[in-house]
């Protein structure tokens, strides 16, 4: 018997997200590639598991999630230039 699921990395894990279908916000707990078939022929889908405000988790398609707060990411590059500064040439 083979596993019917595998955990996948995702940049929004443990961050606040919104399910665009339901509008519910919560913490992204896991992204799982899951075999949802009930037959011998596999049907794999990527599901996002979100813990909502009630504490209960629900699943939705990964494509249905979006960040509901600031997007996590490296800030080593610093802030992007303001529009006014973008047109100015860089002096040496």
MOPAC internal coordinates of N, CA, C and O (Angstrom, degrees):
PM7 1SCF
backbone

  N    0.0000 0     0.00 0     0.00 0    0    0    0
  C    1.4562 1     0.00 0     0.00 0    1    0    0
  C    1.5292 1   108.97 1     0.00 0    2    1    0
  O    1.2310 1   120.43 1   -44.79 1    3    2    1
  N    1.3065 1   116.79 1   135.21 1    3    2    1
  C    1.4562 1   121.23 1   179.14 1    5    3    2
  C    1.5174 1   109.58 1  -100.06 1    6    5    3
  O    1.2310 1   121.36 1   -20.37 1    7    6    5
  N    1.3289 1   115.01 1   159.63 1    7    6    5
  C    1.4685 1   119.42 1   177.14 1    9    7    6
  C    1.5120 1   109.81 1   -65.67 1   10    9    7
  O    1.2310 1   121.46 1   -36.43 1   11   10    9
  N    1.3093 1   114.81 1   143.57 1   11   10    9
  C    1.4585 1   120.08 1   179.93 1   13   11   10
  C    1.5274 1   111.40 1   -99.76 1   14   13   11
  O    1.2310 1   120.13 1  -170.13 1   15   14   13
  N    1.3406 1   117.36 1     9.87 1   15   14   13
  C    1.4539 1   120.58 1   178.01 1   17   15   14
  C    1.5210 1   110.33 1  -158.71 1   18   17   15
  O    1.2310 1   120.85 1   -19.85 1   19   18   17
  N    1.3396 1   115.99 1   160.15 1   19   18   17
  C    1.4570 1   122.01 1   172.17 1   21   19   18
  C    1.5210 1   108.06 1  -148.57 1   22   21   19
  O    1.2310 1   120.75 1   -39.90 1   23   22   21
  N    1.3242 1   116.17 1   140.10 1   23   22   21
  C    1.4546 1   121.97 1   178.42 1   25   23   22
  C    1.5257 1   109.24 1   -76.39 1   26   25   23
  O    1.2310 1   120.65 1   -39.63 1   27   26   25
  N    1.3297 1   116.36 1   140.37 1   27   26   25
  C    1.4581 1   122.04 1  -179.49 1   29   27   26
  C    1.5209 1   110.15 1  -119.86 1   30   29   27
  O    1.2310 1   119.92 1   -33.47 1   31   30   29
  N    1.3256 1   117.75 1   146.53 1   31   30   29
  C    1.4684 1   120.02 1   173.95 1   33   31   30
  C    1.5294 1   109.59 1   -72.78 1   34   33   31
  O    1.2310 1   120.47 1   -28.63 1   35   34   33
  N    1.3231 1   116.71 1   151.37 1   35   34   33
  C    1.4640 1   121.28 1   177.38 1   37   35   34
  C    1.5263 1   108.12 1  -153.99 1   38   37   35
  O    1.2310 1   119.66 1   -41.82 1   39   38   37
  N    1.3380 1   118.25 1   138.18 1   39   38   37
  C    1.4641 1   120.23 1  -176.79 1   41   39   38
  C    1.5287 1   114.23 1   -65.84 1   42   41   39
  O    1.2310 1   119.40 1   162.53 1   43   42   41
  N    1.3293 1   118.76 1   -17.47 1   43   42   41
  C    1.4628 1   120.43 1  -178.34 1   45   43   42
  C    1.5197 1   113.76 1   -99.58 1   46   45   43
  O    1.2310 1   119.72 1  -172.99 1   47   46   45
  N    1.3424 1   118.14 1     7.01 1   47   46   45
  C    1.4638 1   119.84 1   178.38 1   49   47   46
  C    1.5214 1   110.26 1   -56.25 1   50   49   47
  O    1.2310 1   121.27 1   -43.78 1   51   50   49
  N    1.3322 1   115.18 1   136.22 1   51   50   49
  C    1.4733 1   124.05 1  -179.91 1   53   51   50
  C    1.5303 1   113.15 1    65.85 1   54   53   51
  O    1.2310 1   120.16 1  -159.86 1   55   54   53
  N    1.3228 1   117.30 1    20.14 1   55   54   53
  C    1.4611 1   121.98 1   175.66 1   57   55   54
  C    1.5268 1   109.22 1  -118.69 1   58   57   55
  O    1.2310 1   121.20 1   -16.94 1   59   58   57
  N    1.3115 1   115.32 1   163.06 1   59   58   57
  C    1.4585 1   121.02 1   179.53 1   61   59   58
  C    1.5255 1   110.08 1   -75.11 1   62   61   59
  O    1.2310 1   121.06 1   -50.26 1   63   62   61
  N    1.3284 1   115.58 1   129.74 1   63   62   61
  C    1.4589 1   122.03 1   179.75 1   65   63   62
  C    1.5315 1   109.33 1  -133.06 1   66   65   63
  O    1.2310 1   121.23 1   -12.99 1   67   66   65
  N    1.3153 1   115.25 1   167.01 1   67   66   65
  C    1.4653 1   122.53 1   176.79 1   69   67   66
  C    1.5256 1   107.84 1  -124.80 1   70   69   67
  O    1.2310 1   121.23 1   -45.40 1   71   70   69
  N    1.3353 1   115.25 1   134.60 1   71   70   69
  C    1.4576 1   120.93 1   171.94 1   73   71   70
  C    1.5233 1   105.90 1   -84.34 1   74   73   71
  O    1.2310 1   119.89 1   -65.80 1   75   74   73
  N    1.3347 1   117.82 1   114.20 1   75   74   73
  C    1.4635 1   120.62 1  -174.71 1   77   75   74
  C    1.5217 1   112.28 1   -67.57 1   78   77   75
  O    1.2310 1   119.79 1   156.13 1   79   78   77
  N    1.3259 1   118.00 1   -23.87 1   79   78   77
  C    1.4694 1   120.43 1   179.20 1   81   79   78
  C    1.5226 1   111.81 1   -71.55 1   82   81   79
  O    1.2310 1   120.44 1   134.36 1   83   82   81
  N    1.3334 1   116.77 1   -45.64 1   83   82   81
  C    1.4623 1   120.28 1  -175.76 1   85   83   82
  C    1.5236 1   113.19 1  -100.65 1   86   85   83
  O    1.2310 1   120.39 1   159.28 1   87   86   85
  N    1.3419 1   116.86 1   -20.72 1   87   86   85
  C    1.4541 1   120.93 1  -176.54 1   89   87   86
  C    1.5172 1   113.28 1    82.60 1   90   89   87
  O    1.2310 1   119.81 1  -179.59 1   91   90   89
  N    1.3251 1   117.97 1     0.41 1   91   90   89
  C    1.4601 1   121.98 1  -178.94 1   93   91   90
  C    1.5222 1   109.81 1   -76.73 1   94   93   91
  O    1.2310 1   121.00 1   -44.15 1   95   94   93
  N    1.3389 1   115.70 1   135.85 1   95   94   93
  C    1.4523 1   121.52 1   177.56 1   97   95   94
  C    1.5187 1   109.70 1  -106.43 1   98   97   95
  O    1.2310 1   120.84 1   -28.16 1   99   98   97
  N    1.3195 1   115.99 1   151.84 1   99   98   97
  C    1.4489 1   121.08 1   177.34 1  101   99   98
  C    1.5121 1   110.20 1  -178.68 1  102  101   99
  O    1.2310 1   121.02 1     8.98 1  103  102  101
  N    1.3276 1   115.65 1  -171.02 1  103  102  101
  C    1.4499 1   121.92 1  -177.89 1  105  103  102
  C    1.5246 1   110.14 1   -94.42 1  106  105  103
  O    1.2310 1   120.52 1   -50.16 1  107  106  105
  N    1.3297 1   116.61 1   129.84 1  107  106  105
  C    1.4607 1   120.98 1   177.67 1  109  107  106
  C    1.5217 1   108.16 1   -73.26 1  110  109  107
  O    1.2310 1   120.62 1   -65.91 1  111  110  109
  N    1.3271 1   116.41 1   114.09 1  111  110  109
  C    1.4540 1   122.01 1  -175.20 1  113  111  110
  C    1.5233 1   112.65 1   -93.98 1  114  113  111
  O    1.2310 1   119.95 1   146.09 1  115  114  113
  N    1.3319 1   117.70 1   -33.91 1  115  114  113
  C    1.4605 1   120.68 1  -177.62 1  117  115  114
  C    1.5132 1   109.63 1  -163.89 1  118  117  115
  O    1.2310 1   121.34 1   -26.04 1  119  118  117
  N    1.3273 1   115.04 1   153.96 1  119  118  117
  C    1.4598 1   122.76 1   169.21 1  121  119  118
  C    1.5222 1   105.45 1  -123.87 1  122  121  119
  O    1.2310 1   121.14 1   -54.81 1  123  122  121
  N    1.3156 1   115.42 1   125.19 1  123  122  121
  C    1.4529 1   120.52 1  -172.61 1  125  123  122
  C    1.5246 1   109.93 1  -130.16 1  126  125  123
  O    1.2310 1   120.88 1   -48.05 1  127  126  125
  N    1.3241 1   115.92 1   131.95 1  127  126  125
  C    1.4599 1   122.23 1   170.60 1  129  127  126
  C    1.5251 1   104.92 1   -86.37 1  130  129  127
  O    1.2310 1   120.47 1   -69.01 1  131  130  129
  N    1.3197 1   116.71 1   110.99 1  131  130  129
  C    1.4589 1   121.22 1  -168.88 1  133  131  130
  C    1.5228 1   111.92 1  -123.67 1  134  133  131
  O    1.2310 1   121.07 1   -43.05 1  135  134  133
  N    1.3106 1   115.55 1   136.95 1  135  134  133
  C    1.4563 1   121.51 1   174.44 1  137  135  134
  C    1.5232 1   107.57 1   -83.16 1  138  137  135
  O    1.2310 1   120.52 1   -71.59 1  139  138  137
  N    1.3278 1   116.60 1   108.41 1  139  138  137
  C    1.4646 1   121.07 1  -175.66 1  141  139  138
  C    1.5230 1   112.89 1  -100.38 1  142  141  139
  O    1.2310 1   120.62 1  -170.05 1  143  142  141
  N    1.3305 1   116.42 1     9.95 1  143  142  141
  C    1.4617 1   118.87 1  -178.85 1  145  143  142
  C    1.5222 1   110.32 1   -77.09 1  146  145  143
  O    1.2310 1   121.30 1   -22.29 1  147  146  145
  N    1.3044 1   115.12 1   157.71 1  147  146  145
  C    1.4659 1   119.92 1   173.77 1  149  147  146
  C    1.5256 1   109.56 1  -120.21 1  150  149  147
  O    1.2310 1   121.64 1  -152.09 1  151  150  149
  N    1.3236 1   114.47 1    27.91 1  151  150  149
  C    1.4651 1   120.05 1   178.53 1  153  151  150
  C    1.5238 1   108.58 1  -134.26 1  154  153  151
  O    1.2310 1   120.74 1     4.09 1  155  154  153
  N    1.3116 1   116.19 1  -175.91 1  155  154  153
  C    1.4650 1   120.82 1   179.54 1  157  155  154
  C    1.5214 1   111.97 1   -71.56 1  158  157  155
  O    1.2310 1   120.13 1   158.48 1  159  158  157
  N    1.3130 1   117.37 1   -21.52 1  159  158  157
  C    1.4673 1   121.55 1  -179.30 1  161  159  158
  C    1.5367 1   109.05 1   -89.22 1  162  161  159
  O    1.2310 1   119.45 1   -62.36 1  163  162  161
  N    1.3438 1   118.66 1   117.64 1  163  162  161
  C    1.4668 1   120.47 1  -176.11 1  165  163  162
  C    1.5287 1   112.75 1   -70.96 1  166  165  163
  O    1.2310 1   121.39 1   -31.52 1  167  166  165
  N    1.3153 1   114.94 1   148.48 1  167  166  165
  C    1.4685 1   122.46 1   174.26 1  169  167  166
  C    1.5257 1   106.55 1  -136.10 1  170  169  167
  O    1.2310 1   120.90 1   -77.87 1  171  170  169
  N    1.3370 1   115.88 1   102.13 1  171  170  169
  C    1.4545 1   122.07 1  -174.82 1  173  171  170
  C    1.5234 1   110.68 1   -93.87 1  174  173  171
  O    1.2310 1   120.58 1   -44.60 1  175  174  173
  N    1.3259 1   116.50 1   135.40 1  175  174  173
  C    1.4659 1   122.95 1   175.27 1  177  175  174
  C    1.5234 1   108.74 1  -136.42 1  178  177  175
  O    1.2310 1   121.06 1   -28.64 1  179  178  177
  N    1.3297 1   115.58 1   151.36 1  179  178  177
  C    1.4604 1   120.82 1   175.71 1  181  179  178
  C    1.5169 1   108.20 1   -95.14 1  182  181  179
  O    1.2310 1   121.02 1   -61.68 1  183  182  181
  N    1.3313 1   115.65 1   118.32 1  183  182  181
  C    1.4566 1   121.79 1  -178.31 1  185  183  182
  C    1.5197 1   110.44 1  -113.86 1  186  185  183
  O    1.2310 1   121.04 1   -40.31 1  187  186  185
  N    1.3266 1   115.61 1   139.69 1  187  186  185
  C    1.4540 1   122.44 1   173.93 1  189  187  186
  C    1.5201 1   107.50 1  -101.02 1  190  189  187
  O    1.2310 1   120.72 1   -47.74 1  191  190  189
  N    1.3270 1   116.24 1   132.26 1  191  190  189
  C    1.4598 1   121.85 1   177.15 1  193  191  190
  C    1.5204 1   108.13 1  -106.06 1  194  193  191
  O    1.2310 1   121.33 1   -60.18 1  195  194  193
  N    1.3311 1   115.06 1   119.82 1  195  194  193
  C    1.4595 1   122.43 1  -175.08 1  197  195  194
  C    1.5158 1   109.14 1  -116.65 1  198  197  195
  O    1.2310 1   120.53 1   -47.24 1  199  198  197
  N    1.3438 1   116.59 1   132.76 1  199  198  197
  C    1.4630 1   121.32 1   173.54 1  201  199  198
  C    1.5171 1   107.56 1   -92.99 1  202  201  199
  O    1.2310 1   121.09 1   -69.11 1  203  202  201
  N    1.3310 1   115.52 1   110.89 1  203  202  201
  C    1.4513 1   121.87 1  -177.32 1  205  203  202
  C    1.5091 1   112.85 1   -77.84 1  206  205  203
  O    1.2310 1   120.18 1     0.00 1  207  206  205
  N    1.3430 1   117.25 1   180.00 1  207  206  205
  C    1.4623 1   121.75 1  -177.78 1  209  207  206
  C    1.5267 1   113.51 1   -61.29 1  210  209  207
  O    1.2310 1   120.13 1   154.90 1  211  210  209
  N    1.3185 1   117.36 1   -25.10 1  211  210  209
  C    1.4657 1   120.38 1   179.41 1  213  211  210
  C    1.5232 1   112.10 1   -76.99 1  214  213  211
  O    1.2310 1   119.94 1   167.60 1  215  214  213
  N    1.3478 1   117.72 1   -12.40 1  215  214  213
  C    1.4483 1   121.87 1  -176.71 1  217  215  214
  C    1.5180 1   112.92 1    95.09 1  218  217  215
  O    1.2310 1   120.59 1   169.92 1  219  218  217
  N    1.3223 1   116.48 1   -10.08 1  219  218  217
  C    1.4629 1   120.48 1   178.44 1  221  219  218
  C    1.5184 1   109.25 1   -87.95 1  222  221  219
  O    1.2310 1   121.05 1   -35.87 1  223  222  221
  N    1.3227 1   115.60 1   144.13 1  223  222  221
  C    1.4583 1   120.61 1   178.70 1  225  223  222
  C    1.5205 1   110.59 1   -95.57 1  226  225  223
  O    1.2310 1   121.32 1   -32.41 1  227  226  225
  N    1.3203 1   115.09 1   147.59 1  227  226  225
  C    1.4625 1   121.42 1   174.56 1  229  227  226
  C    1.5152 1   107.47 1  -137.65 1  230  229  227
  O    1.2310 1   121.14 1   -17.75 1  231  230  229
  N    1.3241 1   115.42 1   162.25 1  231  230  229
  C    1.4580 1   119.25 1  -179.52 1  233  231  230
  C    1.5134 1   110.25 1  -114.95 1  234  233  231
  O    1.2310 1   121.69 1   -26.83 1  235  234  233
  N    1.3217 1   114.37 1   153.17 1  235  234  233
  C    1.4598 1   122.49 1   175.91 1  237  235  234
  C    1.5187 1   106.82 1  -151.57 1  238  237  235
  O    1.2310 1   120.24 1   -14.28 1  239  238  237
  N    1.3043 1   117.15 1   165.72 1  239  238  237
  C    1.4600 1   120.75 1   176.56 1  241  239  238
  C    1.5245 1   109.76 1   -64.25 1  242  241  239
  O    1.2310 1   120.20 1   -37.03 1  243  242  241
  N    1.3144 1   117.21 1   142.97 1  243  242  241
  C    1.4611 1   121.13 1  -179.81 1  245  243  242
  C    1.5237 1   110.62 1   -57.57 1  246  245  243
  O    1.2310 1   120.15 1   144.16 1  247  246  245
  N    1.3244 1   117.32 1   -35.84 1  247  246  245
  C    1.4715 1   120.63 1   179.99 1  249  247  246
  C    1.5262 1   112.43 1   -66.56 1  250  249  247
  O    1.2310 1   119.56 1   167.69 1  251  250  249
  N    1.3279 1   118.44 1   -12.31 1  251  250  249
  C    1.4653 1   121.84 1  -179.32 1  253  251  250
  C    1.5168 1   113.60 1   -91.47 1  254  253  251
  O    1.2310 1   119.34 1  -178.24 1  255  254  253
  N    1.3252 1   118.86 1     1.76 1  255  254  253
  C    1.4605 1   118.77 1  -178.31 1  257  255  254
  C    1.5172 1   111.27 1  -104.63 1  258  257  255
  O    1.2310 1   121.91 1   -31.41 1  259  258  257
  N    1.3274 1   113.96 1   148.59 1  259  258  257
  C    1.4559 1   121.81 1   175.43 1  261  259  258
  C    1.5209 1   107.77 1  -144.39 1  262  261  259
  O    1.2310 1   119.68 1   -26.26 1  263  262  261
  N    1.3238 1   118.21 1   153.74 1  263  262  261
  C    1.4604 1   119.08 1   179.08 1  265  263  262
  C    1.5198 1   110.31 1   -65.59 1  266  265  263
  O    1.2310 1   120.47 1   -38.11 1  267  266  265
  N    1.3277 1   116.70 1   141.89 1  267  266  265
  C    1.4580 1   119.66 1   178.18 1  269  267  266
  C    1.5191 1   111.09 1  -106.14 1  270  269  267
  O    1.2310 1   120.37 1  -177.07 1  271  270  269
  N    1.3074 1   116.91 1     2.93 1  271  270  269
  C    1.4571 1   122.79 1   177.39 1  273  271  270
  C    1.5103 1   108.52 1  -140.75 1  274  273  271
  O    1.2310 1   120.88 1    21.50 1  275  274  273
  N    1.3266 1   115.93 1  -158.50 1  275  274  273
  C    1.4654 1   119.00 1   177.39 1  277  275  274
  C    1.5216 1   110.65 1   -61.26 1  278  277  275
  O    1.2310 1   120.81 1   -39.88 1  279  278  277
  N    1.3201 1   116.06 1   140.12 1  279  278  277
  C    1.4604 1   121.02 1  -179.66 1  281  279  278
  C    1.5197 1   108.28 1   -76.75 1  282  281  279
  O    1.2310 1   120.00 1   -53.22 1  283  282  281
  N    1.3396 1   117.61 1   126.78 1  283  282  281
  C    1.4559 1   119.70 1   178.63 1  285  283  282
  C    1.5154 1   110.53 1   -70.88 1  286  285  283
  O    1.2310 1   120.74 1   -28.52 1  287  286  285
  N    1.2901 1   116.19 1   151.48 1  287  286  285
  C    1.4544 1   119.38 1   177.48 1  289  287  286
  C    1.5022 1   110.10 1   167.30 1  290  289  287
  O    1.2310 1   120.93 1   -10.41 1  291  290  289
  N    1.3164 1   115.82 1   169.59 1  291  290  289
  C    1.4662 1   119.49 1  -179.07 1  293  291  290
  C    1.5137 1   110.58 1   -68.95 1  294  293  291
  O    1.2310 1   121.02 1   -40.77 1  295  294  293
  N    1.3184 1   115.65 1   139.23 1  295  294  293
  C    1.4588 1   119.92 1   177.94 1  297  295  294
  C    1.5167 1   110.51 1  -111.75 1  298  297  295
  O    1.2310 1   120.37 1  -161.19 1  299  298  297
  N    1.3277 1   116.91 1    18.81 1  299  298  297
  C    1.4580 1   120.85 1  -178.26 1  301  299  298
  C    1.5221 1   111.84 1   -64.13 1  302  301  299
  O    1.2310 1   120.05 1   150.52 1  303  302  301
  N    1.3167 1   117.51 1   -29.48 1  303  302  301
  C    1.4586 1   120.92 1  -179.04 1  305  303  302
  C    1.5233 1   111.35 1   -75.63 1  306  305  303
  O    1.2310 1   120.49 1   166.62 1  307  306  305
  N    1.3191 1   116.67 1   -13.38 1  307  306  305
  C    1.4505 1   120.18 1  -179.36 1  309  307  306
  C    1.5154 1   110.76 1    81.77 1  310  309  307
  O    1.2310 1   120.59 1    -0.90 1  311  310  309
  N    1.3228 1   116.48 1   179.10 1  311  310  309
  C    1.4616 1   119.57 1  -178.88 1  313  311  310
  C    1.5197 1   111.40 1   -70.18 1  314  313  311
  O    1.2310 1   121.01 1   -27.20 1  315  314  313
  N    1.3013 1   115.67 1   152.80 1  315  314  313
  C    1.4585 1   119.12 1   177.10 1  317  315  314
  C    1.5190 1   108.84 1   -74.04 1  318  317  315
  O    1.2310 1   120.07 1   -27.43 1  319  318  317
  N    1.3305 1   117.47 1   152.57 1  319  318  317
  C    1.4648 1   119.73 1  -177.72 1  321  319  318
  C    1.5234 1   111.15 1   -66.66 1  322  321  319
  O    1.2310 1   121.62 1   -29.85 1  323  322  321
  N    1.3134 1   114.50 1   150.15 1  323  322  321
  C    1.4591 1   119.13 1   177.35 1  325  323  322
  C    1.5254 1   108.73 1   -68.49 1  326  325  323
  O    1.2310 1   119.70 1   -22.48 1  327  326  325
  N    1.3403 1   118.18 1   157.52 1  327  326  325
  C    1.4648 1   119.94 1   179.61 1  329  327  326
  C    1.5240 1   112.66 1   -57.46 1  330  329  327
  O    1.2310 1   120.04 1   146.79 1  331  330  329
  N    1.3351 1   117.53 1   -33.21 1  331  330  329
  C    1.4577 1   120.42 1  -179.40 1  333  331  330
  C    1.5239 1   110.85 1   -67.39 1  334  333  331
  O    1.2310 1   120.21 1   146.44 1  335  334  333
  N    1.3296 1   117.20 1   -33.56 1  335  334  333
  C    1.4516 1   121.30 1  -178.93 1  337  335  334
  C    1.5204 1   112.74 1   -83.67 1  338  337  335
  O    1.2310 1   119.60 1   160.09 1  339  338  337
  N    1.3124 1   118.36 1   -19.91 1  339  338  337
  C    1.4524 1   121.48 1  -174.87 1  341  339  338
  C    1.5151 1   113.37 1   -64.73 1  342  341  339
  O    1.2310 1   119.97 1   150.80 1  343  342  341
  N    1.3273 1   117.67 1   -29.20 1  343  342  341
  C    1.4611 1   120.98 1  -177.72 1  345  343  342
  C    1.5261 1   113.33 1   -87.90 1  346  345  343
  O    1.2310 1   119.91 1   170.87 1  347  346  345
  N    1.3185 1   117.78 1    -9.13 1  347  346  345
  C    1.4381 1   120.47 1  -177.87 1  349  347  346
  C    1.5248 1   111.39 1   -81.44 1  350  349  347
  O    1.2310 1   119.96 1   -41.06 1  351  350  349
  N    1.3315 1   117.69 1   138.94 1  351  350  349
  C    1.4665 1   119.30 1   175.95 1  353  351  350
  C    1.5166 1   110.38 1   -71.01 1  354  353  351
  O    1.2310 1   120.84 1   -28.42 1  355  354  353
  N    1.3005 1   116.00 1   151.58 1  355  354  353
  C    1.4536 1   121.41 1   178.30 1  357  355  354
  C    1.5195 1   107.67 1   -83.83 1  358  357  355
  O    1.2310 1   120.40 1   -54.07 1  359  358  357
  N    1.3484 1   116.85 1   125.93 1  359  358  357
  C    1.4534 1   120.08 1   179.79 1  361  359  358
  C    1.5137 1   109.71 1   -94.11 1  362  361  359
  O    1.2310 1   120.62 1   -30.28 1  363  362  361
  N    1.3337 1   116.42 1   149.72 1  363  362  361
  C    1.4613 1   121.33 1  -179.42 1  365  363  362
  C    1.4903 1   111.38 1  -106.65 1  366  365  363
  O    1.2310 1   120.10 1   180.00 1  367  366  365

